[in-house]
Each structure stands twice: as C-alpha cells, then as structure tokens.
Amino acid sequence: MSVWMAETLIATTLLMAMVMMLRRPVARWLGAGAAYWLWLLPLARMLLPTLPREVAAPSPLHNVVDQAGLPALLEIAPSPAAQAVATSIPWLEMAIGLWALGVVLFLVVQAIGYARFRRDILAGSTPLGEEGRIRLITSPQASGPLAFGIFRPYIVLPADFGLRYDAQEQDMAIAHERAHHERGDLAANMVALLLLALHWCNPVAWIAYRAYRADQETACDARVLSLYGQDQAHAYGRAILKAAGGRQFAGACHLTRITTLKGRLKMLSSHETSLKRISWGMAAVAMVVATGLALTASGSRAAQQMAAITDKVDQADFAKLTNLVSQPVSAREALPQAAPVPAAAPMPAAAPAPV
C-alpha cells in the first residue's frame, strides 16, 4: 500500500505538469470546457487501482528509464558506514511521519478556514429568495458575487449589488454562480483540496491547483456566454471587472479571480461554441486521459521503474521511530567509544649497586 501511494504521488505530479503544458493550447483550439476537463487526469490516476504487471507492454517511458541506467543506479549497495547511519537514525520513517502530519494539519487548517468563512458570510446576511435548492442572500462581508455550500448551496451577493450592477450584469453574475452549483464545481474543489493535501509539500501541486481554479472559472464563463450569446460579452466583462478583487476561499467559487482576470477577459473576446468543437474537445480529453493512465498505471510495465524508486518505502519500520521518540539515545551511546588506553609497562627494577 505504501509503495502504491508513493508511485501514485509521483505519477500524479507528472500528470499535473502535463496538464499544465496542454491546458492553454487545448483551451485555444477546443474551448475552455475541454481544458477544464483535462484536470480529471490526476484525479483518475489517484483512484486507479494497481494493475497486473503483465497488462501493458514496454512503453516509451519504460525504455527511456532503462536506457538511462536508472535500475543499475538504484541497485548500488550502500557502504557499511552509510548502513550504520541509516540503522541508527530512521530517516525514512521520519519523512513519512512528517508527510502524514502535514496532510492532517493541511486538512484541519482548511476545515477551520471554511467554518470561519461560512460563519462570517452568514452573519448579518439577508435572504432574497430561493432557486430550487439554491438560496440567494446578501451579505455585508461579500465583496462580490460568490457561491458556496455543497449540501446547502448558497449564492451570496454583496450588499451594494443592486447599485453597482445593472439589470443585465446582475442576471449574468447570478448565472455564473448558479452554473458553479449545477456543474458540481464546489464538490470538485473539495476533491481537489484532498489531492492537494496529499501533495502539500509539492510545489508543482500548488501551481497546478491555481491553474485548475483558473480553468474552472474560464469554463464557467464560457457556459454563461453560451446561454446569453457572444453579443453580451461586453456586459459580462463589465460584471467581471466590477467584482474583481474578491477574496478566495477553498470551499467557494467567486465570479472573479483578479490573478486570472486578463485570461478570462481575453476568452470573452474569442469565445465560440459549436457542436463540432465540443465533440473534438471531448475526444481529445478522452485520448489524453487514456494515454496518461496507460503510461503511469501502477503495476504496468511503464511504472515498474517508478516502483523501483519507491520500493524502499515498503520497508519502513515505524517501530524504529517509536523507539527513537520513547527511548532517546544517550550522549554516551551516540558518541563512539574511545579505545582503552593500554596500561604502562612496569619499569624494570634497578640493579643493586656494587658494594
């Protein structure tokens, strides 16, 4: 199980990097929705079970790793001195324990932050009505329109919403937040946070999470424009600009993210929707997902060399870590024993003086 997790963390990192390279060309040629769906690839790899080792033939990844000489490098036996140091200090167990502690702390911090956000938003809020399960409220704490809540969905509007936005902008802003609920974006964000928790010490995952949220907003913009028409792009752009700068929360979606404002406005000027593009986009996403999973599936020939890197994880003995914490090594045991000094040889007796 531990080897599978280590393999999966490495594979999902590679897939995140691949999606970040493909997202902009895919959005340009196949639409924002296709680029957003690419982020299914790391999640699908995380959920993929271990496959039999005979499932896949050698892949280009497998051949490249073989030619690079990585297996021979991994099989080099450590020196006796290195073995002694590794035996005395359980570095592997300490690293795994630190990673697990980071995962727990990350989730606790996110849960506390979301609870405070929900409490502050709902404090002093005024209900406006309901659209099915979705409750519309105004809150003095909201700087712009936002959506939150999975089991009890809300659309929150700022207190001055009726003054800052005209009627067309209000409709489109609310449609944007409604689309987040209808598409299940908030539930997807929770799953993305769980994946980020497992990668809390991985800078690639943090960059990928920000890119994922940007693609989510852009895909939602494309959906709104498909409902209202390309001729309403100027009105929608004004709504985005008026709401710019709203603070982001992990469990909520905002109408705008100021860091991605330029890309979203650029998408508004070039948005097109056609059945042909949607079909090609879905076909491209399916092909990328299938290829990525085949190349990185745990247990396949392509992942065998990846497993060689992580085989040592399965040898972790947490009893060593427990012993290190409960029974610290004394200073005398930590320092090497000094060699005993041999006793000085007795001086020979002096010969008696002649009489």
C-alpha positions in Angstrom: 0.0 0.0 0.0 2.8 2.4 0.9 4.6 1.7 -2.4 1.3 2.3 -4.3 0.9 5.6 -2.6 4.5 6.7 -3.4 4.1 5.6 -7.0 0.8 7.5 -7.2 2.2 10.7 -5.8 5.0 10.6 -8.4 2.6 9.8 -11.2 0.1 12.4 -10.4 2.8 15.0 -10.2 3.9 14.1 -13.7 0.3 14.3 -14.9 -0.3 17.7 -13.3 2.8 19.0 -15.2 1.5 17.5 -18.4 -2.0 19.1 -18.0 -0.4 22.5 -17.3 1.5 22.2 -20.6 -1.6 21.2 -22.5 -4.3 23.4 -21.0 -3.6 26.6 -22.9 -3.4 25.1 -26.4 -6.5 22.9 -25.7 -8.4 26.0 -24.5 -7.4 28.0 -27.6 -8.4 25.3 -30.1 -11.1 23.2 -28.4 -12.6 25.6 -25.9 -12.3 26.4 -22.1 -14.5 23.4 -21.2 -12.1 20.9 -22.7 -9.2 22.4 -20.9 -11.1 22.2 -17.6 -11.9 18.5 -18.1 -8.2 17.7 -18.6 -7.9 18.1 -14.8 -9.8 14.8 -14.5 -6.5 13.1 -15.4 -4.6 13.5 -12.0 -7.8 12.5 -10.1 -8.4 9.5 -12.2 -4.8 8.4 -11.6 -5.2 8.8 -7.9 -8.3 6.5 -8.0 -6.8 3.9 -10.3 -6.1 0.6 -8.6 -2.9 -1.4 -9.1 -2.9 -3.2 -12.4 -1.3 -6.7 -13.0 2.3 -6.3 -14.2 1.5 -8.2 -17.5 -1.2 -5.7 -18.6 1.0 -3.2 -20.5 3.8 -3.7 -23.0 7.0 -1.7 -22.5 6.2 1.9 -23.1 8.5 4.8 -24.3 8.8 5.8 -20.6 9.9 2.4 -19.7 12.5 2.2 -22.5 13.9 5.7 -21.7 14.3 4.8 -18.0 16.1 1.6 -19.0 18.5 3.3 -21.3 19.3 6.0 -18.7 20.7 3.3 -16.4 18.4 4.1 -13.5 17.9 0.4 -12.4 21.7 -0.1 -12.1 22.0 3.1 -10.2 19.3 2.0 -7.7 20.9 -1.4 -7.2 24.2 0.0 -5.9 24.7 -1.3 -2.4 25.4 1.3 0.2 28.7 1.4 2.1 28.9 -0.2 5.6 29.2 3.3 7.1 26.1 4.5 5.3 24.2 1.4 6.5 25.3 2.1 10.1 24.0 5.7 9.9 20.7 4.6 8.3 20.3 2.0 11.1 20.8 4.5 13.9 18.5 7.2 12.5 15.2 6.2 10.9 15.2 8.9 8.2 12.6 7.1 6.1 10.2 6.7 8.9 10.7 10.3 10.0 10.0 11.6 6.5 6.8 9.5 6.2 5.6 10.7 9.6 6.3 14.3 8.7 4.3 13.9 5.5 1.4 12.4 7.3 1.4 15.1 9.9 1.4 17.7 7.1 -1.6 16.1 5.5 -3.6 16.2 8.7 -2.6 19.8 9.5 -3.5 20.9 6.0 -7.0 19.4 6.2 -7.5 20.9 9.7 -6.5 24.4 8.6 -8.8 24.2 5.6 -11.7 23.0 7.6 -11.3 25.7 10.2 -10.9 28.4 7.5 -14.1 27.3 5.7 -16.0 27.2 9.0 -14.9 30.8 9.8 -15.7 31.9 6.3 -19.2 30.4 6.4 -19.9 31.9 9.8 -18.7 35.4 8.7 -20.7 35.3 5.4 -23.9 34.2 7.1 -23.6 36.7 10.0 -25.9 39.6 9.2 -27.0 38.2 5.8 -30.4 38.9 4.3 -32.3 36.2 2.4 -33.5 37.2 -1.1 -35.3 34.0 -2.1 -34.6 30.5 -3.4 -34.0 29.0 -6.8 -34.7 25.3 -6.2 -32.2 24.2 -3.6 -30.1 27.3 -4.0 -30.6 30.1 -1.5 -29.9 33.7 -2.6 -28.7 36.0 0.2 -26.9 39.3 0.5 -24.0 39.7 3.0 -22.0 42.8 4.1 -19.0 40.5 4.2 -19.1 39.7 0.4 -17.1 41.9 -1.9 -18.5 40.3 -5.0 -20.9 37.5 -6.0 -19.9 34.1 -4.8 -21.2 30.5 -4.5 -20.6 28.1 -1.6 -22.1 25.1 0.0 -22.5 21.6 -1.3 -25.3 20.1 0.7 -26.9 23.5 1.4 -26.0 25.6 -1.6 -25.9 29.4 -1.4 -25.3 32.3 -3.8 -24.1 35.3 -1.9 -24.4 38.8 -3.3 -22.7 42.0 -1.9 -24.9 44.5 -0.1 -24.5 47.0 -2.9 -25.2 44.5 -5.7 -28.3 46.4 -6.9 -26.3 49.7 -7.1 -23.1 48.6 -8.7 -24.6 46.2 -11.3 -27.2 47.0 -13.9 -30.0 44.5 -14.6 -28.2 42.6 -17.4 -25.0 42.4 -15.3 -26.9 41.1 -12.3 -28.5 38.3 -14.3 -25.2 37.2 -15.8 -23.4 37.4 -12.4 -26.1 35.2 -10.8 -26.0 32.8 -13.8 -22.3 32.4 -13.3 -22.6 31.4 -9.6 -25.6 29.2 -10.5 -23.5 27.4 -13.1 -20.9 26.5 -10.4 -23.6 24.7 -8.4 -25.2 23.0 -11.4 -21.8 21.7 -12.7 -20.7 20.4 -9.3 -17.7 22.7 -9.2 -17.8 23.1 -5.4 -17.7 19.3 -4.8 -14.8 19.1 -7.4 -13.0 21.8 -5.4 -13.2 19.7 -2.2 -11.8 16.7 -4.1 -9.0 18.9 -5.5 -8.2 20.0 -1.9 -7.9 16.4 -0.8 -5.5 15.7 -3.6 -3.6 18.9 -2.7 -3.4 17.7 0.9 -1.6 14.6 -0.2 0.8 16.8 -2.2 1.1 19.6 0.5 4.9 19.6 0.2 4.9 19.5 -3.6 5.3 23.0 -5.3 4.0 21.5 -8.6 0.7 20.6 -7.0 0.2 24.2 -5.6 0.8 25.7 -9.1 -1.5 23.1 -10.6 -4.2 23.9 -8.1 -4.2 27.6 -9.0 -4.3 26.7 -12.7 -7.2 24.3 -12.1 -9.2 27.1 -10.4 -8.4 29.5 -13.2 -9.6 26.9 -15.8 -12.7 26.3 -13.7 -13.7 30.0 -13.8 -13.0 30.3 -17.5 -15.1 27.2 -18.3 -17.9 28.7 -16.3 -17.6 32.0 -18.2 -17.9 30.1 -21.5 -21.0 28.4 -20.2 -22.6 31.7 -19.3 -21.8 33.2 -22.7 -23.2 30.1 -24.4 -26.5 30.9 -22.7 -26.6 34.7 -23.3 -24.8 34.9 -26.6 -21.5 36.3 -27.7 -23.1 39.8 -28.2 -23.4 40.0 -24.4 -19.7 39.6 -23.8 -19.2 43.3 -23.1 -21.9 43.3 -20.4 -20.4 40.2 -18.9 -16.9 41.6 -18.9 -18.2 44.7 -17.0 -19.6 42.4 -14.4 -16.3 40.6 -14.0 -14.4 43.9 -13.6 -16.9 45.2 -11.0 -16.4 42.1 -8.9 -12.6 41.9 -9.3 -10.5 41.5 -6.2 -12.8 39.3 -4.1 -11.0 37.1 -1.6 -10.8 33.5 -2.5 -11.8 30.6 -0.2 -11.1 26.9 -0.8 -14.8 25.9 -0.5 -16.3 28.8 -2.5 -16.3 30.0 -6.1 -16.2 33.7 -7.0 -17.3 35.5 -10.1 -13.7 36.7 -10.5 -10.2 36.0 -9.5 -8.1 39.0 -10.0 -5.0 36.9 -10.8 -6.7 35.4 -13.8 -8.7 38.4 -14.9 -6.7 39.0 -18.0 -7.1 35.5 -19.3 -10.8 35.5 -18.7 -11.4 38.8 -20.5 -9.3 37.5 -23.4 -11.5 34.4 -23.6 -14.6 36.6 -23.8 -13.4 38.2 -27.0 -12.6 34.9 -28.7 -15.3 32.6 -27.4 -17.0 30.3 -29.9 -19.3 27.4 -29.3 -20.1 24.7 -31.8 -21.1 21.1 -31.7 -18.0 20.1 -33.8 -15.6 21.8 -31.4 -17.3 20.3 -28.3 -17.1 16.8 -29.9 -13.4 17.2 -30.8 -12.7 18.6 -27.3 -14.3 15.6 -25.6 -12.5 13.2 -27.9 -9.1 14.9 -27.2 -9.7 14.8 -23.4 -10.6 11.1 -23.6 -7.5 10.3 -25.6 -5.2 12.3 -23.2 -6.8 10.7 -20.1 -6.4 7.2 -21.6 -2.8 7.8 -22.6 -1.8 9.3 -19.3 -3.3 6.5 -17.3 -1.7 3.8 -19.5 1.7 5.4 -19.1 1.6 5.8 -15.4 -0.7 3.0 -14.2 0.6 1.3 -11.0 1.8 -2.2 -11.8 2.1 -1.7 -15.5 5.4 -2.1 -17.4 5.7 1.7 -17.7 5.5 2.1 -13.9 7.9 -0.7 -12.9 10.9 1.5 -12.9 8.9 4.1 -11.0 8.2 1.4 -8.4 11.9 0.7 -8.1 12.3 4.3 -6.8 9.7 3.7 -4.1 10.3 0.0 -3.1 12.2 1.2 -0.1 9.1 2.9 1.2 7.5 -0.6 1.8 10.4 -1.4 4.1 9.6 1.4 6.6 9.5 0.2 10.1 7.7 2.7 12.3 8.8 0.8 15.4 12.2 2.4 14.9 10.5 5.9 15.0 8.6 4.9 18.2 11.8 3.7 19.9 13.6 6.9 18.9 10.9 9.0 20.5 10.3 6.9 23.6 13.9 6.0 24.3 16.3 8.7 23.1 19.8 7.7 22.6 22.1 8.9 25.4 25.1 11.0 24.7 27.3 8.2 25.7 25.7 5.8 23.2 25.7 8.5 20.5 29.4 9.1 20.7 31.8 6.4 19.6 33.5 4.5 22.4 37.1 5.6 22.9 39.7 2.8 22.6 41.0 1.7 26.0 44.4 3.1 26.8 46.9 0.2 27.5 48.5 0.2 30.9 52.0 1.4 31.1 54.6 -1.3 31.2 56.3 -1.6 34.7 59.7 -0.1 34.9 62.5 -2.8 35.4 64.0 -2.9 38.9 67.3 -1.1 39.2 70.3 -3.3 39.6 71.8 -3.2 43.1 74.8 -1.0 43.4 78.1 -2.9 43.9 79.4 -2.9 47.4 
